[in-house]
Amino acid sequence: MASLEKVSSNRVSTGYLTKYKFPSSSLGGLSTQFNVFIPSSASENSTVPVLFYLAGLTCNEDTGAQKGGFLNTAGEEGIAIVFPDTSPRGAGVEGEDDDWQLGTGAGFYLNATAEKWKKHYNMYDLVVKELPEVLKGANLGLDFSRWSITGHSMGGHGALSIYLKNPGLFKSVSAFAPACNPSKTPWGINAFTNYLDYKTRSSPPSEWLPHDTSHLLQNYKGDVNILIDVGTEDDFLKKGQLEPESISSQNKKGVEVRLQDGFDHSYYFISTFAPEHVAFHAKFLKA
Amino acid sequence: MASLEKVSSNRVSTGYLTKYKFPSSSLGGLSTQFNVFIPSSASENSTVPVLFYLAGLTCNEDTGAQKGGFLNTAGEEGIAIVFPDTSPRGAGVEGEDDDWQLGTGAGFYLNATAEKWKKHYNMYDLVVKELPEVLKGANLGLDFSRWSITGHSMGGHGALSIYLKNPGLFKSVSAFAPACNPSKTPWGINAFTNYLDYKTRSSPPSEWLPHDTSHLLQNYKGDVNILIDVGTEDDFLKKGQLEPESISSQNKKGVEVRLQDGFDHSYYFISTFAPEHVAFHAKFLKA
């Protein structure tokens, strides 16, 4: 297993935010960086629960840590937060830097199956499998039996789909302005068309559906703990990228979709509701 | 008087953060931008108190708004926050972009008297006189009879020196890692040597002292409300740029200097204590 190299460390809230890097087998051996906030109370003998934050298109491991407004509440609640990057960096795939909606900064939290991308673009494995293993191996005081996940936009799709693909692995999920129905909306269609190899030409192809939150929720057995916030003045809501009604219209128990009046897609929206999201997860992580 | 042109507006906390620009006479007619957070409760008939945040070297009007962590507490307290830029932009002064400690991003919140800089580099007049006048003229619901000021690093010097130069104008001042004794420390010596014309060659020149917080406080008559936080792991503290003991050693009533264990010079430090600073100012602004 890869070992972690410390890049930087900053005292913040009741602990430290530390940036690490390691060579990721999920990403074809490329080095990947992440930030992790750990309350100073955490130790091997006194572990703390863990929240993952998945950022959106064009962002990286710093964006949520710097602008998200999560850390003070996480510190008060005694919860660690892990901020992964949003894609491999420097894979050298032709065209990966040409489109902000694909390639670098746009890994979409899935494992690519298309020949061109599949060696490096496996952010699903990185987030769900490799990163937790590497963190457990580092003995930083994180308790992955108490694990929740949140994210923004593309990262909201990531958080919700990862939660629903892994029943029982996470205590709760939340999302800010997530792409809820990516098999039918432009960002998702662009990503799935490129990253996923598929044989059928139904619309949407059946190979896409296991990565679509709306579809996953329809077929989910068991209880869920889901909180979604979307701003009513979000341009990407207006452009049909988010489709929160594909979730709210299912009227599932344990799912709350809130439309926040006047808010947009920015980190000003996220930082306003970040404390509430951390508190939402704390309820399940510390139950 | 210049009128404001809206650049952008984002719903955040209990109000909106709006970016404006206007041609500034203080800055020789150059356009300057600032952000202002205003709680939605503010109106011409129900005004709110005002806090100015002055950012540090290399920063601009966005840095404190995006990374400072001030807005949720300001929203709860019903306080507006104004985030000015840190220098003129595009003045065309020879060498203004060559050194991150001078020129662009480094206005030092004073009025330049040296021939080369004096047409444009008058951030003191912008912050203390022109910006309040322009804001009052725009009828945004801000009450400048309840006005406080804070800042970081170079902006901490700005906040403290501006407060002490104007007895009675501000209710309170606070600072994060401020340059407390700039007439004797490298950033200040560099800035004052370039921006300020002076005839004497005493060390420090007497023309510098009216811009030095430590000197201003020594000679201040009357009560003060001052809160200063400095991290013990701040590299610029270790390099002798900040010198908080030049303030704390005066043992003045109404001055609290706190050394925060393990914190550095970054916005992670600021965002940790920003809620406490807003609450400190609220005590005086809402008294």
Interface residues (C-beta under 8 A of the other chain):
Chain A: N10 R11 V12 S13 Y16 L17 Q66 K67 G69 L71 N72 G231 E233 G262 F263 D264 S266 Y267 Y268 F269 S271 T272 P275
Chain B: N10 R11 V12 S13 Y16 L17 Q66 K67 G69 L71 N72 G231 E233 G262 F263 D264 S266 Y267 Y268 F269 S271 T272 P275
